[in-house]
Amino acid sequence: MTIDLHTLSGAYALNALSADEAAEFLEHYDNCPSCQQEVRELQDAAAKMGESEAMQPPAHLKARVMSAADKQPQLPPRVAQSTPGEAPSVAEVDGRRRWSPRILAAAAVVLIAVGGIGIANQGNQEPDSNLAIGVTRVFEAQDASTATKTTRNGGKVEVATSPSLNKMAVDTDALPELGDDEVYQLWAISDDVYESAAVLDDPKQGAAMAMPSEGVEVAITIEPGDGSEQPTTDPIMSVVPSEV
Amino acid sequence: MPETPGLRLVPSAGGADIDVLLGRVARGDNHAFDALYDQVSSAVYGLARRVVRDPARAEDVTQEVFLEVWRKAARYDINLGRAKTWIMTITHRRAVDAVRRSESQKRQDLRTAPDEVVHDQPADAVIKAEEHGAVRECLGTLTDLQVESVRLAYFNGYTYAEVASLLDKPLPTIKTRMRDGLIRLRDCLEGA
């Protein structure tokens, strides 16, 4: 299996893996320094092939890019994780994080709602299996973008997206606790159509799902009972993952 | 990696300058970002154009790439390779995403089965564009199957499963050809 995954380095460097395979490969990759070195070198060779196609862009594009960048904040650099006194990172509570089958099943709805971008872990619905592909994986991806959103009920939600994993995740640990007859529910909104993405049975677990298409909005509402077919309350927060 | 004078297609400053510029961009330097655009926009746009084909879409991809570079400059780690490779890797990923999105949109529009892949051109048709300099010479050292596998994936945005289906070869063969093809390209370019 290891050897088999290792040989995916070429296809990975060419972005020629499906989202599922890429996630599987990256799991192996994280613990394989020789793979990391090889992928970097193969990406470099591929990049040179790409550079050989250079073509002058239209002159008007530069002003457009500069003015768009002007409106964009920059992400801070990464800081070493073991800084003493730092709040516990998501990774440190990872041992408790497990997918519920329900979140997995519900997340599959996003797959349909946003047009065919699969979740990496679709087939794995056993609650006790060791699901390494999860919330923390997205937050800790090399190319992760993160944002913190405050919610209308006085909580906080951290959102992460990772293009290489093609996933987004929410850390909902800091949401206020709800009564026994209420749940937080995640929605994918496209053209004002709400599709349920997940019911957060245990907000401490957070949730991860396929990266929604550009422009699709993800929102959280508080719903009665076990969740609703369509939202019955106004969202407490919303985010456009492609803009995180 | 040694740079060979005269074999670079883009008449730009060497890679080291781009590394330095990106370091300045990471500190919010607008002028450096402006200069970086001048240095790498041809490579970014050219690759985007080659992959997505549509000029307007290629402009969108180019803009997305530069915004990502701007936003994530502080997260780029020089120890992990050339800045230009980082930028080209972002470009390729975004261009391929754009192709796959529109492909999936097209499939929905046609109401065909989602796992059915429609190829509208024979394999040979894509093996025609001119390569330049060292890259062309080095691609010439690859076997036909290696070149086809690498190029169909890189320039057409096909997954290796799609390449295998298009070339009518077993999956493991294509997977292996992509890897040994790129390894040969890497080794050849290093020696160039």
Chai-1 contact restraints between the chains, C-beta under 6 A:
chainA,res_idxA,chainB,res_idxB,connection_type,confidence,min_distance_angstrom,max_distance_angstrom,comment,restraint_id
A,T7,B,K175,contact,1.0,0.0,6.0,A-B,restraint_1
A,T7,B,R179,contact,1.0,0.0,6.0,A-B,restraint_2
A,S9,B,R179,contact,1.0,0.0,6.0,A-B,restraint_3
A,G10,B,M178,contact,1.0,0.0,6.0,A-B,restraint_4
A,G10,B,R179,contact,1.0,0.0,6.0,A-B,restraint_5
A,G10,B,L182,contact,1.0,0.0,6.0,A-B,restraint_6
A,A11,B,Y160,contact,1.0,0.0,6.0,A-B,restraint_7
A,A11,B,K175,contact,1.0,0.0,6.0,A-B,restraint_8
A,A11,B,M178,contact,1.0,0.0,6.0,A-B,restraint_9
A,L14,B,A153,contact,1.0,0.0,6.0,A-B,restraint_10
A,L14,B,Y154,contact,1.0,0.0,6.0,A-B,restraint_11
A,L14,B,M178,contact,1.0,0.0,6.0,A-B,restraint_12
A,N15,B,H92,contact,1.0,0.0,6.0,A-B,restraint_13
A,N15,B,R93,contact,1.0,0.0,6.0,A-B,restraint_14
A,N15,B,V96,contact,1.0,0.0,6.0,A-B,restraint_15
A,A16,B,A153,contact,1.0,0.0,6.0,A-B,restraint_16
A,A16,B,T159,contact,1.0,0.0,6.0,A-B,restraint_17
A,A16,B,Y160,contact,1.0,0.0,6.0,A-B,restraint_18
A,S18,B,T159,contact,1.0,0.0,6.0,A-B,restraint_19
A,R40,B,G81,contact,1.0,0.0,6.0,A-B,restraint_20
A,E41,B,R186,contact,1.0,0.0,6.0,A-B,restraint_21
A,L42,B,L182,contact,1.0,0.0,6.0,A-B,restraint_22
A,Q43,B,T85,contact,1.0,0.0,6.0,A-B,restraint_23
A,Q43,B,T89,contact,1.0,0.0,6.0,A-B,restraint_24
A,D44,B,G81,contact,1.0,0.0,6.0,A-B,restraint_25
A,D44,B,T85,contact,1.0,0.0,6.0,A-B,restraint_26
A,A45,B,L182,contact,1.0,0.0,6.0,A-B,restraint_27
A,A45,B,L185,contact,1.0,0.0,6.0,A-B,restraint_28
A,A45,B,R186,contact,1.0,0.0,6.0,A-B,restraint_29
A,A45,B,L189,contact,1.0,0.0,6.0,A-B,restraint_30
A,A46,B,Y154,contact,1.0,0.0,6.0,A-B,restraint_31
A,A47,B,T85,contact,1.0,0.0,6.0,A-B,restraint_32
A,A47,B,M88,contact,1.0,0.0,6.0,A-B,restraint_33
A,K48,B,V135,contact,1.0,0.0,6.0,A-B,restraint_34
A,K48,B,L189,contact,1.0,0.0,6.0,A-B,restraint_35
A,M49,B,V135,contact,1.0,0.0,6.0,A-B,restraint_36
A,G50,B,L47,contact,1.0,0.0,6.0,A-B,restraint_37
A,G50,B,M88,contact,1.0,0.0,6.0,A-B,restraint_38
A,E51,B,A43,contact,1.0,0.0,6.0,A-B,restraint_39
A,S52,B,L9,contact,1.0,0.0,6.0,A-B,restraint_40
A,S52,B,E131,contact,1.0,0.0,6.0,A-B,restraint_41
A,S52,B,H132,contact,1.0,0.0,6.0,A-B,restraint_42
A,S52,B,V135,contact,1.0,0.0,6.0,A-B,restraint_43
A,E53,B,G46,contact,1.0,0.0,6.0,A-B,restraint_44
A,E53,B,L47,contact,1.0,0.0,6.0,A-B,restraint_45
A,E53,B,R50,contact,1.0,0.0,6.0,A-B,restraint_46
A,A54,B,L9,contact,1.0,0.0,6.0,A-B,restraint_47
A,A54,B,V10,contact,1.0,0.0,6.0,A-B,restraint_48
A,A54,B,S42,contact,1.0,0.0,6.0,A-B,restraint_49
A,A54,B,A43,contact,1.0,0.0,6.0,A-B,restraint_50
A,A54,B,G46,contact,1.0,0.0,6.0,A-B,restraint_51
A,M55,B,Y45,contact,1.0,0.0,6.0,A-B,restraint_52
A,M55,B,G46,contact,1.0,0.0,6.0,A-B,restraint_53
A,M55,B,R49,contact,1.0,0.0,6.0,A-B,restraint_54
A,Q56,B,S42,contact,1.0,0.0,6.0,A-B,restraint_55
A,P57,B,S41,contact,1.0,0.0,6.0,A-B,restraint_56
A,P57,B,Y45,contact,1.0,0.0,6.0,A-B,restraint_57
A,P57,B,T62,contact,1.0,0.0,6.0,A-B,restraint_58
A,L61,B,E59,contact,1.0,0.0,6.0,A-B,restraint_59
A,K62,B,Y37,contact,1.0,0.0,6.0,A-B,restraint_60
A,V65,B,Q63,contact,1.0,0.0,6.0,A-B,restraint_61
A,V65,B,F66,contact,1.0,0.0,6.0,A-B,restraint_62
A,A68,B,L67,contact,1.0,0.0,6.0,A-B,restraint_63
A,A69,B,L67,contact,1.0,0.0,6.0,A-B,restraint_64
A,A69,B,W70,contact,1.0,0.0,6.0,A-B,restraint_65
A,Q72,B,L67,contact,1.0,0.0,6.0,A-B,restraint_66
A,Q72,B,R71,contact,1.0,0.0,6.0,A-B,restraint_67
A,Q74,B,R71,contact,1.0,0.0,6.0,A-B,restraint_68
A,L75,B,R71,contact,1.0,0.0,6.0,A-B,restraint_69
A,L75,B,K72,contact,1.0,0.0,6.0,A-B,restraint_70
A,P77,B,A74,contact,1.0,0.0,6.0,A-B,restraint_71
A,R78,B,R75,contact,1.0,0.0,6.0,A-B,restraint_72
A,G115,B,S104,contact,1.0,0.0,6.0,A-B,restraint_73
A,G116,B,S104,contact,1.0,0.0,6.0,A-B,restraint_74
A,G116,B,P114,contact,1.0,0.0,6.0,A-B,restraint_75
